Amino acid sequence: METHAVTMYKWVATLARTEEDMTAVAALWEIMVNLCDEMTTRIRKLSEEHPGCGAEQHLDRIADLRNKCRRLQTMHS
């Protein structure tokens, strides 16, 4: 999931660079924040269902990515 999050981040960053409307840019970053939240929920559920699977190691990196997206969302609001 972490790889998917990074791929989506790159895609959103590319879209944001070409968008002139700052409200639309903020909306793109909001989508990324929501995506990171959803991934966090799924990883936690996976970790609960399969203890020791190691999925929780991705939580910190997704949280960092989420925080970066939230800052970008706020900056463009």
N, C-alpha and C positions, 0 to 999 in steps of 0.2 A: 504494500500500500504506500509505503514511503516513496517508492519510485514513481508511482502514479501521481502522488501529490507534487513531486518536483516537476514532472512532465506537465501537469496542469498549470503549475506556477509559471513555467516558461511560456506556455501558450497564452495565458492571461497577460503576462508582461508584454508579449509581442502585440497583442490586441490593444493594450493600454497605450503603448507608444504611438499607435496610429490614430487613436481616438482624440478628437479635439474637445469634446464635451466632458468637462470635469465631473459632472454628475454621473455620466455613463462610466467613466473610469472608476469612480468610487463604487459604483454598482458591480463592476467586474471584480474588484478586490473583495467586496462583500461576499460574492459567490465563492471566492477562494477561502475566506474565513469559514463560511458554512461548510464547505467541502472538508476542510481540516477538522472541524468539529465532528462531522459525520464519521470521518476516518478514525478519530480518537475513540468515539463510541464503539465502533466496530472492533477496533483492536482490543479495547478493554473487555468486550464481550468474549472475543476469541481467547484472551488470556484467562478469563474466568472458566470458560468451558474446557480449556486445554492447558492447565497449569504446567509451567515448565517449557512451553513451546517457544519462549523467547520473543514473542510478539511485542511485549511491553518495551523492549529496547528501542522501538521506533517512536514511542510516545514523545520523548524529549525533542527529537528532531522535527516531528510534526508540530509540536507546540511552538518551537522556534519559528517555523515557517508561518504558522498561524499568526504569531505576534508581528512578524514582518508584514504580512498582508493587512493586518488590522491597522498598523501604522500608515501604510500606503492608502488604505481606505480613508482614514481620518485626514490625512494630508490633502486628499483630493475632494473632500466634502466641503 
